Amino acid sequence: MNKANELQKKQYERMMELSNLAIERRKELEAAGDTRKRTGRKGDDHLTEEERQEFFNLGRQVFGVTVKDGFVHCQGKSWKLPENSSLIKNEVEA
């Protein structure tokens, strides 16, 4: 396995660690009596802001997502970002 594949494998494993951490936190809340089903909103993924940013940055690297000139490029496809997207300000390269 070449170094690039090895790095991707480690990055993907870290993403899975973060996912499992979020699941464990959700289970702890449910065990403590929190029955609210919270999904789809920022902060409802049970990750800290730093963990969330790490997760998304790793995802961009592992899956080859780049942001350039107001467009997202991924796996041979591209689409235009909305004018108010924060990704336009912080162009991202994987």
PyMOL CGO cylinders between C-alpha atoms (Angstrom):
from pymol import cmd
from pymol.cgo import CYLINDER

trace = [
    CYLINDER, 0.00, 0.00, 0.00, 1.44, 3.35, -0.95, 0.3, 1, 1, 1, 1, 1, 1,
    CYLINDER, 1.44, 3.35, -0.95, 1.77, 6.24, 1.48, 0.3, 1, 1, 1, 1, 1, 1,
    CYLINDER, 1.77, 6.24, 1.48, -1.22, 8.15, 0.08, 0.3, 1, 1, 1, 1, 1, 1,
    CYLINDER, -1.22, 8.15, 0.08, -3.51, 5.16, 0.60, 0.3, 1, 1, 1, 1, 1, 1,
    CYLINDER, -3.51, 5.16, 0.60, -2.09, 4.61, 4.08, 0.3, 1, 1, 1, 1, 1, 1,
    CYLINDER, -2.09, 4.61, 4.08, -2.77, 8.24, 4.99, 0.3, 1, 1, 1, 1, 1, 1,
    CYLINDER, -2.77, 8.24, 4.99, -6.32, 8.03, 3.62, 0.3, 1, 1, 1, 1, 1, 1,
    CYLINDER, -6.32, 8.03, 3.62, -6.91, 4.88, 5.63, 0.3, 1, 1, 1, 1, 1, 1,
    CYLINDER, -6.91, 4.88, 5.63, -5.74, 6.59, 8.83, 0.3, 1, 1, 1, 1, 1, 1,
    CYLINDER, -5.74, 6.59, 8.83, -7.89, 9.65, 8.09, 0.3, 1, 1, 1, 1, 1, 1,
    CYLINDER, -7.89, 9.65, 8.09, -10.94, 7.46, 7.45, 0.3, 1, 1, 1, 1, 1, 1,
    CYLINDER, -10.94, 7.46, 7.45, -10.30, 5.55, 10.71, 0.3, 1, 1, 1, 1, 1, 1,
    CYLINDER, -10.30, 5.55, 10.71, -10.19, 8.88, 12.59, 0.3, 1, 1, 1, 1, 1, 1,
    CYLINDER, -10.19, 8.88, 12.59, -13.51, 9.85, 11.01, 0.3, 1, 1, 1, 1, 1, 1,
    CYLINDER, -13.51, 9.85, 11.01, -14.99, 6.59, 12.29, 0.3, 1, 1, 1, 1, 1, 1,
    CYLINDER, -14.99, 6.59, 12.29, -13.57, 7.28, 15.77, 0.3, 1, 1, 1, 1, 1, 1,
    CYLINDER, -13.57, 7.28, 15.77, -15.29, 10.66, 15.80, 0.3, 1, 1, 1, 1, 1, 1,
    CYLINDER, -15.29, 10.66, 15.80, -18.55, 9.10, 14.60, 0.3, 1, 1, 1, 1, 1, 1,
    CYLINDER, -18.55, 9.10, 14.60, -18.39, 6.46, 17.31, 0.3, 1, 1, 1, 1, 1, 1,
    CYLINDER, -18.39, 6.46, 17.31, -17.67, 9.14, 19.90, 0.3, 1, 1, 1, 1, 1, 1,
    CYLINDER, -17.67, 9.14, 19.90, -20.80, 11.03, 18.86, 0.3, 1, 1, 1, 1, 1, 1,
    CYLINDER, -20.80, 11.03, 18.86, -22.87, 7.83, 19.05, 0.3, 1, 1, 1, 1, 1, 1,
    CYLINDER, -22.87, 7.83, 19.05, -21.56, 7.09, 22.54, 0.3, 1, 1, 1, 1, 1, 1,
    CYLINDER, -21.56, 7.09, 22.54, -22.40, 10.60, 23.72, 0.3, 1, 1, 1, 1, 1, 1,
    CYLINDER, -22.40, 10.60, 23.72, -25.93, 10.27, 22.32, 0.3, 1, 1, 1, 1, 1, 1,
    CYLINDER, -25.93, 10.27, 22.32, -26.36, 6.92, 24.08, 0.3, 1, 1, 1, 1, 1, 1,
    CYLINDER, -26.36, 6.92, 24.08, -25.17, 8.43, 27.36, 0.3, 1, 1, 1, 1, 1, 1,
    CYLINDER, -25.17, 8.43, 27.36, -27.72, 11.23, 27.05, 0.3, 1, 1, 1, 1, 1, 1,
    CYLINDER, -27.72, 11.23, 27.05, -30.51, 8.78, 26.27, 0.3, 1, 1, 1, 1, 1, 1,
    CYLINDER, -30.51, 8.78, 26.27, -29.51, 6.59, 29.24, 0.3, 1, 1, 1, 1, 1, 1,
    CYLINDER, -29.51, 6.59, 29.24, -29.65, 9.67, 31.47, 0.3, 1, 1, 1, 1, 1, 1,
    CYLINDER, -29.65, 9.67, 31.47, -33.24, 10.31, 30.37, 0.3, 1, 1, 1, 1, 1, 1,
    CYLINDER, -33.24, 10.31, 30.37, -32.83, 12.70, 27.45, 0.3, 1, 1, 1, 1, 1, 1,
    CYLINDER, -32.83, 12.70, 27.45, -35.44, 11.38, 25.02, 0.3, 1, 1, 1, 1, 1, 1,
    CYLINDER, -35.44, 11.38, 25.02, -35.30, 14.22, 22.50, 0.3, 1, 1, 1, 1, 1, 1,
    CYLINDER, -35.30, 14.22, 22.50, -34.50, 13.03, 19.02, 0.3, 1, 1, 1, 1, 1, 1,
    CYLINDER, -34.50, 13.03, 19.02, -32.20, 15.74, 17.72, 0.3, 1, 1, 1, 1, 1, 1,
    CYLINDER, -32.20, 15.74, 17.72, -30.84, 15.38, 14.24, 0.3, 1, 1, 1, 1, 1, 1,
    CYLINDER, -30.84, 15.38, 14.24, -29.93, 17.61, 11.37, 0.3, 1, 1, 1, 1, 1, 1,
    CYLINDER, -29.93, 17.61, 11.37, -28.93, 20.76, 13.21, 0.3, 1, 1, 1, 1, 1, 1,
    CYLINDER, -28.93, 20.76, 13.21, -25.50, 22.03, 14.12, 0.3, 1, 1, 1, 1, 1, 1,
    CYLINDER, -25.50, 22.03, 14.12, -24.67, 20.89, 17.62, 0.3, 1, 1, 1, 1, 1, 1,
    CYLINDER, -24.67, 20.89, 17.62, -27.11, 18.00, 17.50, 0.3, 1, 1, 1, 1, 1, 1,
    CYLINDER, -27.11, 18.00, 17.50, -24.42, 15.64, 16.28, 0.3, 1, 1, 1, 1, 1, 1,
    CYLINDER, -24.42, 15.64, 16.28, -22.95, 15.45, 19.81, 0.3, 1, 1, 1, 1, 1, 1,
    CYLINDER, -22.95, 15.45, 19.81, -19.51, 16.64, 18.68, 0.3, 1, 1, 1, 1, 1, 1,
    CYLINDER, -19.51, 16.64, 18.68, -17.62, 19.66, 19.93, 0.3, 1, 1, 1, 1, 1, 1,
    CYLINDER, -17.62, 19.66, 19.93, -16.95, 22.42, 17.38, 0.3, 1, 1, 1, 1, 1, 1,
    CYLINDER, -16.95, 22.42, 17.38, -13.31, 21.28, 17.11, 0.3, 1, 1, 1, 1, 1, 1,
    CYLINDER, -13.31, 21.28, 17.11, -14.33, 17.65, 16.55, 0.3, 1, 1, 1, 1, 1, 1,
    CYLINDER, -14.33, 17.65, 16.55, -16.92, 18.71, 13.99, 0.3, 1, 1, 1, 1, 1, 1,
    CYLINDER, -16.92, 18.71, 13.99, -14.37, 20.77, 12.04, 0.3, 1, 1, 1, 1, 1, 1,
    CYLINDER, -14.37, 20.77, 12.04, -11.85, 17.92, 12.18, 0.3, 1, 1, 1, 1, 1, 1,
    CYLINDER, -11.85, 17.92, 12.18, -14.51, 15.49, 10.91, 0.3, 1, 1, 1, 1, 1, 1,
    CYLINDER, -14.51, 15.49, 10.91, -15.47, 17.69, 7.95, 0.3, 1, 1, 1, 1, 1, 1,
    CYLINDER, -15.47, 17.69, 7.95, -11.84, 18.48, 7.08, 0.3, 1, 1, 1, 1, 1, 1,
    CYLINDER, -11.84, 18.48, 7.08, -10.99, 14.78, 7.10, 0.3, 1, 1, 1, 1, 1, 1,
    CYLINDER, -10.99, 14.78, 7.10, -14.01, 14.04, 4.92, 0.3, 1, 1, 1, 1, 1, 1,
    CYLINDER, -14.01, 14.04, 4.92, -12.90, 16.60, 2.37, 0.3, 1, 1, 1, 1, 1, 1,
    CYLINDER, -12.90, 16.60, 2.37, -9.43, 15.06, 2.28, 0.3, 1, 1, 1, 1, 1, 1,
    CYLINDER, -9.43, 15.06, 2.28, -10.55, 11.44, 2.15, 0.3, 1, 1, 1, 1, 1, 1,
    CYLINDER, -10.55, 11.44, 2.15, -13.21, 11.98, -0.50, 0.3, 1, 1, 1, 1, 1, 1,
    CYLINDER, -13.21, 11.98, -0.50, -11.30, 14.53, -2.59, 0.3, 1, 1, 1, 1, 1, 1,
    CYLINDER, -11.30, 14.53, -2.59, -13.51, 17.59, -2.17, 0.3, 1, 1, 1, 1, 1, 1,
    CYLINDER, -13.51, 17.59, -2.17, -12.11, 20.98, -3.18, 0.3, 1, 1, 1, 1, 1, 1,
    CYLINDER, -12.11, 20.98, -3.18, -13.64, 24.44, -3.22, 0.3, 1, 1, 1, 1, 1, 1,
    CYLINDER, -13.64, 24.44, -3.22, -12.29, 26.88, -5.78, 0.3, 1, 1, 1, 1, 1, 1,
    CYLINDER, -12.29, 26.88, -5.78, -13.70, 30.01, -7.41, 0.3, 1, 1, 1, 1, 1, 1,
    CYLINDER, -13.70, 30.01, -7.41, -17.10, 29.52, -5.79, 0.3, 1, 1, 1, 1, 1, 1,
    CYLINDER, -17.10, 29.52, -5.79, -17.48, 25.93, -7.00, 0.3, 1, 1, 1, 1, 1, 1,
    CYLINDER, -17.48, 25.93, -7.00, -17.27, 22.62, -5.15, 0.3, 1, 1, 1, 1, 1, 1,
    CYLINDER, -17.27, 22.62, -5.15, -15.38, 19.92, -7.04, 0.3, 1, 1, 1, 1, 1, 1,
    CYLINDER, -15.38, 19.92, -7.04, -15.75, 16.27, -6.06, 0.3, 1, 1, 1, 1, 1, 1,
    CYLINDER, -15.75, 16.27, -6.06, -15.29, 13.00, -7.96, 0.3, 1, 1, 1, 1, 1, 1,
    CYLINDER, -15.29, 13.00, -7.96, -15.34, 14.63, -11.38, 0.3, 1, 1, 1, 1, 1, 1,
    CYLINDER, -15.34, 14.63, -11.38, -18.43, 16.74, -10.73, 0.3, 1, 1, 1, 1, 1, 1,
    CYLINDER, -18.43, 16.74, -10.73, -18.81, 20.35, -9.68, 0.3, 1, 1, 1, 1, 1, 1,
    CYLINDER, -18.81, 20.35, -9.68, -21.54, 22.70, -8.55, 0.3, 1, 1, 1, 1, 1, 1,
    CYLINDER, -21.54, 22.70, -8.55, -21.80, 26.36, -7.67, 0.3, 1, 1, 1, 1, 1, 1,
    CYLINDER, -21.80, 26.36, -7.67, -22.01, 27.39, -4.04, 0.3, 1, 1, 1, 1, 1, 1,
    CYLINDER, -22.01, 27.39, -4.04, -24.58, 29.91, -2.82, 0.3, 1, 1, 1, 1, 1, 1,
    CYLINDER, -24.58, 29.91, -2.82, -23.26, 33.48, -2.68, 0.3, 1, 1, 1, 1, 1, 1,
    CYLINDER, -23.26, 33.48, -2.68, -23.46, 33.55, 1.15, 0.3, 1, 1, 1, 1, 1, 1,
    CYLINDER, -23.46, 33.55, 1.15, -21.58, 30.26, 1.69, 0.3, 1, 1, 1, 1, 1, 1,
    CYLINDER, -21.58, 30.26, 1.69, -18.78, 30.37, 4.25, 0.3, 1, 1, 1, 1, 1, 1,
    CYLINDER, -18.78, 30.37, 4.25, -16.83, 27.95, 2.06, 0.3, 1, 1, 1, 1, 1, 1,
    CYLINDER, -16.83, 27.95, 2.06, -16.32, 30.65, -0.56, 0.3, 1, 1, 1, 1, 1, 1,
    CYLINDER, -16.32, 30.65, -0.56, -14.45, 32.77, 1.97, 0.3, 1, 1, 1, 1, 1, 1,
    CYLINDER, -14.45, 32.77, 1.97, -12.28, 29.83, 3.02, 0.3, 1, 1, 1, 1, 1, 1,
    CYLINDER, -12.28, 29.83, 3.02, -11.50, 27.96, -0.17, 0.3, 1, 1, 1, 1, 1, 1,
    CYLINDER, -11.50, 27.96, -0.17, -10.74, 24.35, 0.70, 0.3, 1, 1, 1, 1, 1, 1,
    CYLINDER, -10.74, 24.35, 0.70, -8.39, 21.96, -1.00, 0.3, 1, 1, 1, 1, 1, 1,
    CYLINDER, -8.39, 21.96, -1.00, -8.12, 18.30, -0.21, 0.3, 1, 1, 1, 1, 1, 1,
]
cmd.load_cgo(trace, "trace")
